[in-house]
């Protein structure tokens, strides 16, 4: 879970990296099956990271960080 703006920035950079990686995989994979095989775990990680970003951004800066993020 994202606990501060520095972690938010790191997560956003990682998301951008994964998007670039997936875009390249779409071009270099020789078959749709190969692309799905390689992309599924990256797509799942993107979904997880997006959920963390949204959870963090829903919380006002004055609200305490949940215990699991601290």
mmCIF file as gemmi writes it, N, C-alpha and C atoms, coordinates in Angstrom:
data_model
loop_
_atom_site.group_PDB
_atom_site.id
_atom_site.type_symbol
_atom_site.label_atom_id
_atom_site.label_alt_id
_atom_site.label_comp_id
_atom_site.label_asym_id
_atom_site.label_entity_id
_atom_site.label_seq_id
_atom_site.pdbx_PDB_ins_code
_atom_site.Cartn_x
_atom_site.Cartn_y
_atom_site.Cartn_z
_atom_site.occupancy
_atom_site.B_iso_or_equiv
_atom_site.pdbx_formal_charge
_atom_site.auth_seq_id
_atom_site.auth_asym_id
_atom_site.pdbx_PDB_model_num
ATOM 1 N N . UNK Axp A 1 ? 0.842 -1.176 0 1 0 ? 1 A 1
ATOM 2 C CA . UNK Axp A 1 ? 0 0 0 1 0 ? 1 A 1
ATOM 3 C C . UNK Axp A 1 ? 0.892 1.245 0 1 0 ? 1 A 1
ATOM 4 N N . UNK Axp A 2 ? 0.481 2.245 -0.713 1 0 ? 2 A 1
ATOM 5 C CA . UNK Axp A 2 ? 1.228 3.493 -0.835 1 0 ? 2 A 1
ATOM 6 C C . UNK Axp A 2 ? 1.016 4.325 0.422 1 0 ? 2 A 1
ATOM 7 N N . UNK Axp A 3 ? 2.12 4.782 1.031 1 0 ? 3 A 1
ATOM 8 C CA . UNK Axp A 3 ? 2.035 5.51 2.291 1 0 ? 3 A 1
ATOM 9 C C . UNK Axp A 3 ? 2.333 7.001 2.169 1 0 ? 3 A 1
ATOM 10 N N . UNK Axp A 4 ? 2.981 7.418 1.056 1 0 ? 4 A 1
ATOM 11 C CA . UNK Axp A 4 ? 3.345 8.826 0.929 1 0 ? 4 A 1
ATOM 12 C C . UNK Axp A 4 ? 3.516 9.198 -0.549 1 0 ? 4 A 1
ATOM 13 N N . UNK Axp A 5 ? 3.747 10.479 -0.785 1 0 ? 5 A 1
ATOM 14 C CA . UNK Axp A 5 ? 3.847 10.957 -2.165 1 0 ? 5 A 1
ATOM 15 C C . UNK Axp A 5 ? 5.068 10.401 -2.897 1 0 ? 5 A 1
ATOM 16 N N . UNK Axp A 6 ? 6.123 10.127 -2.163 1 0 ? 6 A 1
ATOM 17 C CA . UNK Axp A 6 ? 7.308 9.535 -2.786 1 0 ? 6 A 1
ATOM 18 C C . UNK Axp A 6 ? 6.992 8.128 -3.299 1 0 ? 6 A 1
ATOM 19 N N . UNK Axp A 7 ? 6.281 7.35 -2.52 1 0 ? 7 A 1
ATOM 20 C CA . UNK Axp A 7 ? 5.875 6.012 -2.957 1 0 ? 7 A 1
ATOM 21 C C . UNK Axp A 7 ? 4.884 6.106 -4.114 1 0 ? 7 A 1
ATOM 22 N N . UNK Axp A 8 ? 4.019 7.114 -4.079 1 0 ? 8 A 1
ATOM 23 C CA . UNK Axp A 8 ? 3.089 7.332 -5.185 1 0 ? 8 A 1
ATOM 24 C C . UNK Axp A 8 ? 3.862 7.574 -6.474 1 0 ? 8 A 1
ATOM 25 N N . UNK Axp A 9 ? 4.862 8.43 -6.421 1 0 ? 9 A 1
ATOM 26 C CA . UNK Axp A 9 ? 5.653 8.725 -7.606 1 0 ? 9 A 1
ATOM 27 C C . UNK Axp A 9 ? 6.358 7.468 -8.128 1 0 ? 9 A 1
ATOM 28 N N . UNK Axp A 10 ? 6.923 6.682 -7.224 1 0 ? 10 A 1
ATOM 29 C CA . UNK Axp A 10 ? 7.578 5.44 -7.624 1 0 ? 10 A 1
ATOM 30 C C . UNK Axp A 10 ? 6.611 4.472 -8.289 1 0 ? 10 A 1
ATOM 31 N N . UNK Axp A 11 ? 5.421 4.366 -7.743 1 0 ? 11 A 1
ATOM 32 C CA . UNK Axp A 11 ? 4.411 3.483 -8.314 1 0 ? 11 A 1
ATOM 33 C C . UNK Axp A 11 ? 3.974 3.979 -9.69 1 0 ? 11 A 1
ATOM 34 N N . UNK Axp A 12 ? 3.804 5.275 -9.836 1 0 ? 12 A 1
ATOM 35 C CA . UNK Axp A 12 ? 3.428 5.844 -11.131 1 0 ? 12 A 1
ATOM 36 C C . UNK Axp A 12 ? 4.519 5.591 -12.172 1 0 ? 12 A 1
ATOM 37 N N . UNK Axp A 13 ? 5.769 5.685 -11.775 1 0 ? 13 A 1
ATOM 38 C CA . UNK Axp A 13 ? 6.869 5.404 -12.693 1 0 ? 13 A 1
ATOM 39 C C . UNK Axp A 13 ? 6.89 3.933 -13.084 1 0 ? 13 A 1
ATOM 40 N N . UNK Axp A 14 ? 6.617 3.076 -12.131 1 0 ? 14 A 1
ATOM 41 C CA . UNK Axp A 14 ? 6.57 1.632 -12.42 1 0 ? 14 A 1
ATOM 42 C C . UNK Axp A 14 ? 5.409 1.309 -13.363 1 0 ? 14 A 1
ATOM 43 N N . UNK Axp A 15 ? 4.271 1.954 -13.162 1 0 ? 15 A 1
ATOM 44 C CA . UNK Axp A 15 ? 3.126 1.764 -14.045 1 0 ? 15 A 1
ATOM 45 C C . UNK Axp A 15 ? 3.5 2.171 -15.468 1 0 ? 15 A 1
ATOM 46 N N . UNK Axp A 16 ? 4.127 3.322 -15.618 1 0 ? 16 A 1
ATOM 47 C CA . UNK Axp A 16 ? 4.54 3.8 -16.942 1 0 ? 16 A 1
ATOM 48 C C . UNK Axp A 16 ? 5.508 2.82 -17.594 1 0 ? 16 A 1
ATOM 49 N N . UNK Axp A 17 ? 6.447 2.29 -16.801 1 0 ? 17 A 1
ATOM 50 C CA . UNK Axp A 17 ? 7.398 1.31 -17.32 1 0 ? 17 A 1
ATOM 51 C C . UNK Axp A 17 ? 6.664 0.069 -17.826 1 0 ? 17 A 1
ATOM 52 N N . UNK Axp A 18 ? 5.712 -0.433 -17.066 1 0 ? 18 A 1
ATOM 53 C CA . UNK Axp A 18 ? 4.957 -1.623 -17.47 1 0 ? 18 A 1
ATOM 54 C C . UNK Axp A 18 ? 4.16 -1.364 -18.745 1 0 ? 18 A 1
ATOM 55 N N . UNK Axp A 19 ? 3.577 -0.166 -18.875 1 0 ? 19 A 1
ATOM 56 C CA . UNK Axp A 19 ? 2.858 0.156 -20.11 1 0 ? 19 A 1
ATOM 57 C C . UNK Axp A 19 ? 3.791 0.126 -21.311 1 0 ? 19 A 1
ATOM 58 N N . UNK Axp A 20 ? 4.978 0.698 -21.161 1 0 ? 20 A 1
ATOM 59 C CA . UNK Axp A 20 ? 5.943 0.686 -22.273 1 0 ? 20 A 1
ATOM 60 C C . UNK Axp A 20 ? 6.372 -0.739 -22.596 1 0 ? 20 A 1
ATOM 61 N N . UNK Axp A 21 ? 6.59 -1.531 -21.57 1 0 ? 21 A 1
ATOM 62 C CA . UNK Axp A 21 ? 6.975 -2.924 -21.759 1 0 ? 21 A 1
ATOM 63 C C . UNK Axp A 21 ? 5.892 -3.708 -22.502 1 0 ? 21 A 1
ATOM 64 N N . UNK Axp A 22 ? 4.646 -3.522 -22.092 1 0 ? 22 A 1
ATOM 65 C CA . UNK Axp A 22 ? 3.54 -4.223 -22.759 1 0 ? 22 A 1
ATOM 66 C C . UNK Axp A 22 ? 3.385 -3.782 -24.207 1 0 ? 22 A 1
ATOM 67 N N . UNK Axp A 23 ? 3.559 -2.498 -24.462 1 0 ? 23 A 1
ATOM 68 C CA . UNK Axp A 23 ? 3.459 -2.006 -25.839 1 0 ? 23 A 1
ATOM 69 C C . UNK Axp A 23 ? 4.53 -2.661 -26.718 1 0 ? 23 A 1
ATOM 70 N N . UNK Axp A 24 ? 5.726 -2.809 -26.162 1 0 ? 24 A 1
ATOM 71 C CA . UNK Axp A 24 ? 6.793 -3.463 -26.918 1 0 ? 24 A 1
ATOM 72 C C . UNK Axp A 24 ? 6.501 -4.951 -27.103 1 0 ? 24 A 1
ATOM 73 N N . UNK Axp A 25 ? 5.976 -5.597 -26.078 1 0 ? 25 A 1
ATOM 74 C CA . UNK Axp A 25 ? 5.634 -7.025 -26.171 1 0 ? 25 A 1
ATOM 75 C C . UNK Axp A 25 ? 4.601 -7.283 -27.264 1 0 ? 25 A 1
ATOM 76 N N . UNK Axp A 26 ? 3.661 -6.366 -27.411 1 0 ? 26 A 1
ATOM 77 C CA . UNK Axp A 26 ? 2.616 -6.534 -28.438 1 0 ? 26 A 1
ATOM 78 C C . UNK Axp A 26 ? 3.239 -6.627 -29.82 1 0 ? 26 A 1
ATOM 79 N N . UNK Axp A 27 ? 4.342 -5.92 -30.017 1 0 ? 27 A 1
ATOM 80 C CA . UNK Axp A 27 ? 5.011 -5.886 -31.315 1 0 ? 27 A 1
ATOM 81 C C . UNK Axp A 27 ? 5.939 -7.084 -31.499 1 0 ? 27 A 1
ATOM 82 N N . UNK Axp A 28 ? 6.613 -7.478 -30.434 1 0 ? 28 A 1
ATOM 83 C CA . UNK Axp A 28 ? 7.637 -8.514 -30.57 1 0 ? 28 A 1
ATOM 84 C C . UNK Axp A 28 ? 7.117 -9.938 -30.387 1 0 ? 28 A 1
ATOM 85 N N . UNK Axp A 29 ? 5.979 -10.117 -29.741 1 0 ? 29 A 1
ATOM 86 C CA . UNK Axp A 29 ? 5.431 -11.469 -29.582 1 0 ? 29 A 1
ATOM 87 C C . UNK Axp A 29 ? 5.069 -12.021 -30.959 1 0 ? 29 A 1
ATOM 88 N N . UNK Axp A 30 ? 5.388 -13.268 -31.186 1 0 ? 30 A 1
ATOM 89 C CA . UNK Axp A 30 ? 5.152 -13.847 -32.513 1 0 ? 30 A 1
ATOM 90 C C . UNK Axp A 30 ? 3.722 -14.331 -32.714 1 0 ? 30 A 1
ATOM 91 N N . UNK Axp A 31 ? 3.006 -14.59 -31.616 1 0 ? 31 A 1
ATOM 92 C CA . UNK Axp A 31 ? 1.614 -15.033 -31.724 1 0 ? 31 A 1
ATOM 93 C C . UNK Axp A 31 ? 0.789 -14.377 -30.613 1 0 ? 31 A 1
ATOM 94 N N . UNK Axp A 32 ? -0.524 -14.322 -30.802 1 0 ? 32 A 1
ATOM 95 C CA . UNK Axp A 32 ? -1.378 -13.8 -29.726 1 0 ? 32 A 1
ATOM 96 C C . UNK Axp A 32 ? -1.247 -14.618 -28.443 1 0 ? 32 A 1
ATOM 97 N N . UNK Axp A 33 ? -1.074 -15.912 -28.582 1 0 ? 33 A 1
ATOM 98 C CA . UNK Axp A 33 ? -0.937 -16.771 -27.409 1 0 ? 33 A 1
ATOM 99 C C . UNK Axp A 33 ? 0.339 -16.441 -26.633 1 0 ? 33 A 1
ATOM 100 N N . UNK Axp A 34 ? 1.433 -16.205 -27.366 1 0 ? 34 A 1
ATOM 101 C CA . UNK Axp A 34 ? 2.687 -15.844 -26.726 1 0 ? 34 A 1
ATOM 102 C C . UNK Axp A 34 ? 2.542 -14.518 -25.986 1 0 ? 34 A 1
ATOM 103 N N . UNK Axp A 35 ? 1.879 -13.557 -26.613 1 0 ? 35 A 1
ATOM 104 C CA . UNK Axp A 35 ? 1.668 -12.262 -25.968 1 0 ? 35 A 1
ATOM 105 C C . UNK Axp A 35 ? 0.869 -12.426 -24.685 1 0 ? 35 A 1
ATOM 106 N N . UNK Axp A 36 ? -0.22 -13.183 -24.738 1 0 ? 36 A 1
ATOM 107 C CA . UNK Axp A 36 ? -1.036 -13.391 -23.536 1 0 ? 36 A 1
ATOM 108 C C . UNK Axp A 36 ? -0.237 -14.087 -22.441 1 0 ? 36 A 1
ATOM 109 N N . UNK Axp A 37 ? 0.572 -15.05 -22.824 1 0 ? 37 A 1
ATOM 110 C CA . UNK Axp A 37 ? 1.39 -15.779 -21.854 1 0 ? 37 A 1
ATOM 111 C C . UNK Axp A 37 ? 2.324 -14.824 -21.116 1 0 ? 37 A 1
ATOM 112 N N . UNK Axp A 38 ? 2.964 -13.923 -21.843 1 0 ? 38 A 1
ATOM 113 C CA . UNK Axp A 38 ? 3.908 -12.998 -21.229 1 0 ? 38 A 1
ATOM 114 C C . UNK Axp A 38 ? 3.226 -11.802 -20.575 1 0 ? 38 A 1
ATOM 115 N N . UNK Axp A 39 ? 2.101 -11.376 -21.085 1 0 ? 39 A 1
ATOM 116 C CA . UNK Axp A 39 ? 1.493 -10.133 -20.607 1 0 ? 39 A 1
ATOM 117 C C . UNK Axp A 39 ? 0.58 -10.302 -19.394 1 0 ? 39 A 1
ATOM 118 N N . UNK Axp A 40 ? 0.031 -11.465 -19.186 1 0 ? 40 A 1
ATOM 119 C CA . UNK Axp A 40 ? -0.96 -11.65 -18.118 1 0 ? 40 A 1
ATOM 120 C C . UNK Axp A 40 ? -0.46 -11.203 -16.743 1 0 ? 40 A 1
ATOM 121 N N . UNK Axp A 41 ? 0.75 -11.571 -16.381 1 0 ? 41 A 1
ATOM 122 C CA . UNK Axp A 41 ? 1.244 -11.199 -15.048 1 0 ? 41 A 1
ATOM 123 C C . UNK Axp A 41 ? 1.489 -9.695 -14.953 1 0 ? 41 A 1
ATOM 124 N N . UNK Axp A 42 ? 1.954 -9.076 -16.04 1 0 ? 42 A 1
ATOM 125 C CA . UNK Axp A 42 ? 2.159 -7.626 -16.037 1 0 ? 42 A 1
ATOM 126 C C . UNK Axp A 42 ? 0.826 -6.889 -15.938 1 0 ? 42 A 1
ATOM 127 N N . UNK Axp A 43 ? -0.17 -7.383 -16.642 1 0 ? 43 A 1
ATOM 128 C CA . UNK Axp A 43 ? -1.494 -6.762 -16.586 1 0 ? 43 A 1
ATOM 129 C C . UNK Axp A 43 ? -2.104 -6.881 -15.198 1 0 ? 43 A 1
ATOM 130 N N . UNK Axp A 44 ? -1.927 -8.023 -14.564 1 0 ? 44 A 1
ATOM 131 C CA . UNK Axp A 44 ? -2.433 -8.209 -13.2 1 0 ? 44 A 1
ATOM 132 C C . UNK Axp A 44 ? -1.728 -7.26 -12.234 1 0 ? 44 A 1
ATOM 133 N N . UNK Axp A 45 ? -0.424 -7.102 -12.405 1 0 ? 45 A 1
ATOM 134 C CA . UNK Axp A 45 ? 0.329 -6.186 -11.543 1 0 ? 45 A 1
ATOM 135 C C . UNK Axp A 45 ? -0.103 -4.742 -11.788 1 0 ? 45 A 1
ATOM 136 N N . UNK Axp A 46 ? -0.383 -4.379 -13.034 1 0 ? 46 A 1
ATOM 137 C CA . UNK Axp A 46 ? -0.887 -3.042 -13.334 1 0 ? 46 A 1
ATOM 138 C C . UNK Axp A 46 ? -2.217 -2.79 -12.631 1 0 ? 46 A 1
ATOM 139 N N . UNK Axp A 47 ? -3.108 -3.765 -12.664 1 0 ? 47 A 1
ATOM 140 C CA . UNK Axp A 47 ? -4.392 -3.616 -11.983 1 0 ? 47 A 1
ATOM 141 C C . UNK Axp A 47 ? -4.194 -3.403 -10.482 1 0 ? 47 A 1
ATOM 142 N N . UNK Axp A 48 ? -3.279 -4.161 -9.885 1 0 ? 48 A 1
ATOM 143 C CA . UNK Axp A 48 ? -3.012 -4.039 -8.457 1 0 ? 48 A 1
ATOM 144 C C . UNK Axp A 48 ? -2.446 -2.65 -8.135 1 0 ? 48 A 1
ATOM 145 N N . UNK Axp A 49 ? -1.496 -2.2 -8.944 1 0 ? 49 A 1
ATOM 146 C CA . UNK Axp A 49 ? -0.878 -0.899 -8.695 1 0 ? 49 A 1
ATOM 147 C C . UNK Axp A 49 ? -1.876 0.237 -8.898 1 0 ? 49 A 1
ATOM 148 N N . UNK Axp A 50 ? -2.723 0.124 -9.914 1 0 ? 50 A 1
ATOM 149 C CA . UNK Axp A 50 ? -3.759 1.145 -10.129 1 0 ? 50 A 1
ATOM 150 C C . UNK Axp A 50 ? -4.688 1.226 -8.92 1 0 ? 50 A 1
ATOM 151 N N . UNK Axp A 51 ? -5.059 0.081 -8.374 1 0 ? 51 A 1
ATOM 152 C CA . UNK Axp A 51 ? -5.934 0.065 -7.199 1 0 ? 51 A 1
ATOM 153 C C . UNK Axp A 51 ? -5.246 0.753 -6.017 1 0 ? 51 A 1
ATOM 154 N N . UNK Axp A 52 ? -3.951 0.515 -5.836 1 0 ? 52 A 1
ATOM 155 C CA . UNK Axp A 52 ? -3.217 1.164 -4.756 1 0 ? 52 A 1
ATOM 156 C C . UNK Axp A 52 ? -3.173 2.677 -4.948 1 0 ? 52 A 1
ATOM 157 N N . UNK Axp A 53 ? -2.944 3.116 -6.173 1 0 ? 53 A 1
ATOM 158 C CA . UNK Axp A 53 ? -2.898 4.558 -6.46 1 0 ? 53 A 1
ATOM 159 C C . UNK Axp A 53 ? -4.256 5.185 -6.143 1 0 ? 53 A 1
ATOM 160 N N . UNK Axp A 54 ? -5.317 4.556 -6.591 1 0 ? 54 A 1
ATOM 161 C CA . UNK Axp A 54 ? -6.651 5.1 -6.338 1 0 ? 54 A 1
ATOM 162 C C . UNK Axp A 54 ? -6.966 5.148 -4.85 1 0 ? 54 A 1
ATOM 163 N N . UNK Axp A 55 ? -6.599 4.114 -4.123 1 0 ? 55 A 1
ATOM 164 C CA . UNK Axp A 55 ? -6.824 4.095 -2.679 1 0 ? 55 A 1
ATOM 165 C C . UNK Axp A 55 ? -6.07 5.235 -2.012 1 0 ? 55 A 1
ATOM 166 N N . UNK Axp A 56 ? -4.846 5.446 -2.419 1 0 ? 56 A 1
ATOM 167 C CA . UNK Axp A 56 ? -4.042 6.524 -1.84 1 0 ? 56 A 1
ATOM 168 C C . UNK Axp A 56 ? -4.649 7.886 -2.175 1 0 ? 56 A 1
ATOM 169 N N . UNK Axp A 57 ? -5.046 8.081 -3.414 1 0 ? 57 A 1
ATOM 170 C CA . UNK Axp A 57 ? -5.557 9.378 -3.842 1 0 ? 57 A 1
ATOM 171 C C . UNK Axp A 57 ? -6.946 9.682 -3.27 1 0 ? 57 A 1
ATOM 172 N N . UNK Axp A 58 ? -7.679 8.68 -2.835 1 0 ? 58 A 1
ATOM 173 C CA . UNK Axp A 58 ? -8.99 8.903 -2.223 1 0 ? 58 A 1
ATOM 174 C C . UNK Axp A 58 ? -8.868 9.477 -0.815 1 0 ? 58 A 1
ATOM 175 N N . UNK Axp A 59 ? -7.701 9.292 -0.205 1 0 ? 59 A 1
ATOM 176 C CA . UNK Axp A 59 ? -7.482 9.741 1.166 1 0 ? 59 A 1
ATOM 177 C C . UNK Axp A 59 ? -6.924 11.161 1.16 1 0 ? 59 A 1
ATOM 178 N N . UNK Axp A 60 ? -7.558 12.026 1.905 1 0 ? 60 A 1
ATOM 179 C CA . UNK Axp A 60 ? -7.071 13.404 2.031 1 0 ? 60 A 1
ATOM 180 C C . UNK Axp A 60 ? -5.743 13.397 2.776 1 0 ? 60 A 1
ATOM 181 N N . UNK Axp A 61 ? -4.908 14.36 2.483 1 0 ? 61 A 1
ATOM 182 C CA . UNK Axp A 61 ? -3.578 14.444 3.084 1 0 ? 61 A 1
ATOM 183 C C . UNK Axp A 61 ? -3.638 14.514 4.617 1 0 ? 61 A 1
ATOM 184 N N . UNK Axp A 62 ? -4.714 15.026 5.17 1 0 ? 62 A 1
ATOM 185 C CA . UNK Axp A 62 ? -4.827 15.148 6.631 1 0 ? 62 A 1
ATOM 186 C C . UNK Axp A 62 ? -5.272 13.842 7.302 1 0 ? 62 A 1
ATOM 187 N N . UNK Axp A 63 ? -5.736 12.868 6.526 1 0 ? 63 A 1
ATOM 188 C CA . UNK Axp A 63 ? -6.196 11.611 7.111 1 0 ? 63 A 1
ATOM 189 C C . UNK Axp A 63 ? -4.999 10.722 7.432 1 0 ? 63 A 1
ATOM 190 N N . UNK Axp A 64 ? -5.101 9.941 8.498 1 0 ? 64 A 1
ATOM 191 C CA . UNK Axp A 64 ? -3.981 9.07 8.858 1 0 ? 64 A 1
ATOM 192 C C . UNK Axp A 64 ? -3.786 7.951 7.84 1 0 ? 64 A 1
ATOM 193 N N . UNK Axp A 65 ? -2.546 7.521 7.73 1 0 ? 65 A 1
ATOM 194 C CA . UNK Axp A 65 ? -2.219 6.393 6.847 1 0 ? 65 A 1
ATOM 195 C C . UNK Axp A 65 ? -2.694 5.116 7.52 1 0 ? 65 A 1
ATOM 196 N N . UNK Axp A 66 ? -3.42 4.25 6.802 1 0 ? 66 A 1
ATOM 197 C CA . UNK Axp A 66 ? -3.852 2.985 7.401 1 0 ? 66 A 1
ATOM 198 C C . UNK Axp A 66 ? -2.661 2.195 7.928 1 0 ? 66 A 1
ATOM 199 N N . UNK Axp A 67 ? -2.867 1.414 8.961 1 0 ? 67 A 1
ATOM 200 C CA . UNK Axp A 67 ? -1.788 0.691 9.639 1 0 ? 67 A 1
ATOM 201 C C . UNK Axp A 67 ? -1.01 -0.207 8.69 1 0 ? 67 A 1
ATOM 202 N N . UNK Axp A 68 ? -1.671 -0.869 7.74 1 0 ? 68 A 1
ATOM 203 C CA . UNK Axp A 68 ? -0.976 -1.788 6.833 1 0 ? 68 A 1
ATOM 204 C C . UNK Axp A 68 ? -0.05 -1.06 5.867 1 0 ? 68 A 1
ATOM 205 N N . UNK Axp A 69 ? -0.21 0.261 5.704 1 0 ? 69 A 1
ATOM 206 C CA . UNK Axp A 69 ? 0.656 1.029 4.809 1 0 ? 69 A 1
ATOM 207 C C . UNK Axp A 69 ? 1.833 1.637 5.559 1 0 ? 69 A 1
ATOM 208 N N . UNK Axp A 70 ? 1.695 1.78 6.842 1 0 ? 70 A 1
ATOM 209 C CA . UNK Axp A 70 ? 2.734 2.453 7.624 1 0 ? 70 A 1
ATOM 210 C C . UNK Axp A 70 ? 3.97 1.604 7.796 1 0 ? 70 A 1
